[in-house]
């Protein structure tokens, strides 16, 4: 038996090389998964569920090689530079990992991005990507205004809102502009608290604590997601009702979140993986946007803040309640 015909041991799991053939002679598709998250990875779980729903069986019709560099997109550059061209059918990048995928031009790349892929430069437009990249974006300017409205509904006395924002996030200026417009329409003074990347997050948190605001709004992105528990603790310590973009923030102690379900988004991303593996060109596949949004509320945090939600419409409208 030749060396390349042996099973490869990668990341603790057994993975057949891409030249192998599945039962019946069908090709065993090889997918690289790259992420700056840590394991266990609920987003990978969602993608796997989506692939299984489409009939793919790991080890028989598809293999997933996972590469992780928690909070360190730069560490993925070496992996990308050594990507075995010709042996990989598809790369799936999660969150900030997409930044380091830009050097890849000869392999289809699927992304799930919280920011704007056009601003990042990986696609020419959402409707017509025109490159080897496509996928899904969580960015929705309509949601930015809706989050302000929900906070106002919860706390009608809201007059000053601290807005914590990572400026090193594609599409951030548009999200801030939409938030500012919504605040003005509702008679709210928006206090912009910017920081640039993971190295400045602590400075951003300290600044947010000094704003003397009535509530805190945090733009969703990979950096604030990683530090979600720390941000939630800050908001509680300063007795600030908090609003976030994804329910994972509420799981960590945030009061409210409104946005797409990330796991569902990765489940849907599998449909594009299937189409690309069947031969479709990613340049012709429009970037997807979430179709459904969920409102999450953390009752424990509400009690800590002295907020009575029994008569609030927020509680009745919530699709996820954390007690």
HELIX and SHEET records of a PDB file:
HELIX    1   1 UNK A    3  UNK A    5  5                                   3    
HELIX    2   2 UNK A   23  UNK A   25  5                                   3    
HELIX    3   3 UNK A   42  UNK A   53  1                                  12    
HELIX    4   4 UNK A   73  UNK A   75  5                                   3    
HELIX    5   5 UNK A   76  UNK A   81  1                                   6    
HELIX    6   6 UNK A   95  UNK A  103  5                                   9    
HELIX    7   7 UNK A  117  UNK A  120  1                                   4    
HELIX    8   8 UNK A  141  UNK A  154  1                                  14    
HELIX    9   9 UNK A  172  UNK A  185  1                                  14    
HELIX   10  10 UNK A  198  UNK A  200  5                                   3    
HELIX   11  11 UNK A  201  UNK A  209  1                                   9    
HELIX   12  12 UNK A  222  UNK A  226  1                                   5    
HELIX   13  13 UNK A  228  UNK A  237  1                                  10    
HELIX   14  14 UNK A  247  UNK A  251  1                                   5    
HELIX   15  15 UNK A  262  UNK A  277  1                                  16    
HELIX   16  16 UNK A  282  UNK A  284  5                                   3    
HELIX   17  17 UNK A  299  UNK A  304  1                                   6    
HELIX   18  18 UNK A  313  UNK A  317  1                                   5    
SHEET    1   A 2 UNK A   8  UNK A  10  0                                        
SHEET    2   A 2 UNK A  13  UNK A  15 -1                                        
SHEET    1   B 6 UNK A  62  UNK A  68  0                                        
SHEET    2   B 6 UNK A  29  UNK A  35  1                                        
SHEET    3   B 6 UNK A  90  UNK A  94  1                                        
SHEET    4   B 6 UNK A 109  UNK A 113  1                                        
SHEET    5   B 6 UNK A 133  UNK A 137  1                                        
SHEET    6   B 6 UNK A 288  UNK A 289  1                                        
SHEET    1   C 7 UNK A 189  UNK A 195  0                                        
SHEET    2   C 7 UNK A 160  UNK A 166  1                                        
SHEET    3   C 7 UNK A 215  UNK A 218  1                                        
SHEET    4   C 7 UNK A 241  UNK A 244  1                                        
SHEET    5   C 7 UNK A 256  UNK A 259  1                                        
SHEET    6   C 7 UNK A 294  UNK A 298 -1                                        
SHEET    7   C 7 UNK A 320  UNK A 322  1                                        
END                                                                             
